[in-house]
Amino acid sequence: MTPATICSDDDAVRPTHVEVNLGLLAQNLAAIRCHVGSAQVMTILKANAYGHGLVPVAHHMVQCGADYLGIAFLEEGILLRREGITTPILVLGGIAGEQIPLFLKHDLTITAPSVEKLRLIDEAAAAMGVKARVHLKIDTGMERIGIHYYSADQLLEASLQCKHIEVEGIYSHFANADAAELSHTRLQLERFHDVLSFYEKRSLPVPLRHIANSAGLLQMTDSHLDLVRPGILLYGVYPSAECVRSIAVKPALTWKSRVAYFKVVQPGHPVSYGSTWQSVHPVRVVTIPVGYGDGYFRALSNKAQVSIRGQRYPVVGRVCMDALMVNLEQGTAYNGDEVTLLGGDITADAMANWAGTIPYEVLTNINTRVPRVYL
Ligand SMILES: *Cc1c(COP(=O)(O)O)cnc(C)c1O
């Protein structure tokens, strides 16, 4: 769970590492804040902060004035509390009944997606003599978790009866906010407003309302409401190619390695498992000590490019667990030369296209075997 955080003067530093530029994360957060005006910002830190390292990024976001932190699972929240983080934390994922006392013990805000779970939270809070902080979750068209918008009155009604619960927020999640065509997203927002009218009709104070992920906050200003929940945008990557880029952000993560081995490969001598690639003339090939065991997708075999000494070169043959090979043709590189796998003109979008996936998976797939270095 915790990423290995190493110092740059550690003798054991692996040539393969991820560099996270904390200054750029701060700039991205500032750009988002500027765009959303008075709305609060919940920085989304799930999946090891999209591969950037949960604990260091969380500390940094708190320093940069994040109003709220969002994570997927209880365990991530407990880790952040143990690290001394006191900023409010919302656990976006579902809850197992037996976990509720742990949420309360660690002062984590709970997502309540149904009347049944709400009652369990109320009972657990009563038993512990505390008040649970809860955000109600409304499903307006994602069919993941949350009470359906057309039955939501039951949940809101029930929440008024729970004496040991403070309903601090109410939220929903977009399914298609990253598309060019936004009619389903508009429909989801309308459904959410219909649910919220429950409070106005009864002249009750409205809890903190939120629905916008990165794509929502980029593409639909009227979705910002009281709080926005940027994930991928915070890390400087756009949710999709179609999504309007109304905020300028920069990627904060660079993935690097070094040339470990140099050789000349003769024609008729195929490279790597399965012998999927060979040259018709002698070529210079270098081996880089990074592979799918680090999260460099095997699907990148014979597809991806890397950058060495400012030149782009193709990955040839199958990506192995701990190594990959790069064809320099007649280019020059020496053992120890820096290799950029991701960063600069090799974007998460480009890597996602090569691997047949989305940039989210490119970032979250870089696993904890790869040390993170913070700049
Ligand atoms: C992951 C997630 C987000 C952030 O999504 P991005 O597309 O990365 O901005 C926001 N809200 C919820 C509920 C999420 O699960």
Ligand as a Chemical Component Dictionary entry (heavy atoms), coordinates in Angstrom:
data_LIG
# 
_chem_comp.id                   LIG 
_chem_comp.type                 NON-POLYMER 
_chem_comp.pdbx_formal_charge   0 
_chem_comp.three_letter_code    LIG 
# 
loop_
_chem_comp_atom.comp_id 
_chem_comp_atom.atom_id 
_chem_comp_atom.alt_atom_id 
_chem_comp_atom.type_symbol 
_chem_comp_atom.charge 
_chem_comp_atom.model_Cartn_x 
_chem_comp_atom.model_Cartn_y 
_chem_comp_atom.model_Cartn_z 
_chem_comp_atom.pdbx_ordinal 
LIG C1 C1 C 0 -12.546 8.441  -9.158  1  
LIG C2 C2 C 0 -13.645 9.335  -8.776  2  
LIG C3 C3 C 0 -13.572 10.713 -9.016  3  
LIG C4 C4 C 0 -12.439 11.350 -9.808  4  
LIG O1 O1 O 0 -12.554 11.015 -11.162 5  
LIG P1 P1 P 0 -11.636 11.699 -12.271 6  
LIG O2 O2 O 0 -12.254 11.315 -13.550 7  
LIG O3 O3 O 0 -10.272 11.109 -12.091 8  
LIG O4 O4 O 0 -11.649 13.154 -11.991 9  
LIG C5 C5 C 0 -14.584 11.503 -8.534  10 
LIG N1 N1 N 0 -15.646 10.967 -7.863  11 
LIG C6 C6 C 0 -15.762 9.645  -7.634  12 
LIG C7 C7 C 0 -16.946 9.122  -6.902  13 
LIG C8 C8 C 0 -14.778 8.790  -8.093  14 
LIG O5 O5 O 0 -14.911 7.474  -7.881  15 
# 
loop_
_chem_comp_bond.comp_id 
_chem_comp_bond.atom_id_1 
_chem_comp_bond.atom_id_2 
_chem_comp_bond.value_order 
_chem_comp_bond.pdbx_ordinal 
LIG C1 C2 SING 1  
LIG C2 C3 SING 2  
LIG C2 C8 DOUB 3  
LIG C3 C4 SING 4  
LIG C3 C5 DOUB 5  
LIG C4 O1 SING 6  
LIG O1 P1 SING 7  
LIG P1 O2 DOUB 8  
LIG P1 O3 SING 9  
LIG P1 O4 SING 10 
LIG C5 N1 SING 11 
LIG N1 C6 DOUB 12 
LIG C6 C7 SING 13 
LIG C6 C8 SING 14 
LIG C8 O5 SING 15 
# 
